[in-house]
Each structure stands twice: as C-alpha cells, then as structure tokens.
Amino acid sequence: MAKRKMWLNELSLRIALTLSNLSILKTGKAKAIRFSTLAAICEALNCQPGDILAYAEE
C-alpha cells in the first residue's frame, strides 16, 4: 500500500471490504483469507499474492 500511496480507507472502498476486516488482515491477526478477497487486494494494488503473503511457522 505504501508503494502505491494508498490508504487503508481507499483500499477498503476499492475492494468492498470493511475497514475493520481489512485492518485485521493488515495486522496479521486473521486466521484465513478468501481467495476472492486476496484476488481483489492484488488487483487493487497491482501485485501478486507472494508480494503480500509470507509463510511463518508458529
């Protein structure tokens, strides 16, 4: 989002996801994400899933 100079509010409006749900995703507190949501985020940010996701062992 920083590279695209986009605020969380703008992304929320573009992908039709509530600000609170998007915030949960951004902070890493989400347990899962729908493929449709991931696709919408990637389309809005013009990126690939690997650009925003990382695997981390618990």
C-alpha positions in Angstrom: 0.0 0.0 0.0 2.8 2.4 0.8 4.4 1.9 -2.6 1.0 2.6 -4.2 0.5 5.6 -1.9 -2.9 4.2 -0.9 -4.5 4.5 2.5 -6.4 1.6 4.2 -9.6 3.5 3.7 -9.1 3.8 0.0 -8.3 0.1 -0.4 -11.3 -0.8 1.7 -13.6 1.1 -0.7 -11.9 -0.3 -3.8 -12.4 -3.9 -2.7 -15.7 -3.6 -0.8 -14.3 -4.9 2.4 -15.0 -3.3 5.8 -12.2 -1.3 7.3 -12.1 -3.4 10.4 -11.7 -6.7 8.4 -9.0 -5.1 6.3 -7.2 -3.9 9.4 -7.3 -7.5 10.8 -5.7 -8.7 7.6 -3.1 -5.9 7.7 -2.0 -6.6 11.3 -1.7 -10.3 10.7 -4.4 -11.3 13.1 -6.5 -13.0 10.5 -6.6 -16.8 10.6 -7.8 -17.1 7.0 -8.5 -15.2 3.8 -10.8 -15.9 1.0 -9.3 -16.3 -2.4 -11.7 -13.7 -3.8 -10.5 -11.2 -1.2 -6.9 -11.9 -1.9 -7.6 -11.5 -5.6 -9.4 -8.2 -5.1 -6.5 -6.9 -3.0 -3.9 -8.0 -5.6 -5.9 -6.4 -8.3 -6.3 -3.1 -6.4 -2.6 -3.0 -5.5 -1.4 -4.4 -8.9 0.7 -7.1 -7.2 0.9 -10.9 -6.9 -0.2 -12.9 -3.8 3.5 -13.6 -3.0 4.1 -9.9 -2.7 1.8 -9.6 0.3 1.8 -13.1 1.9 4.6 -14.8 3.7 4.8 -18.2 5.4 5.8 -18.1 9.1 6.0 -21.1 11.4 4.1 -20.7 14.7 
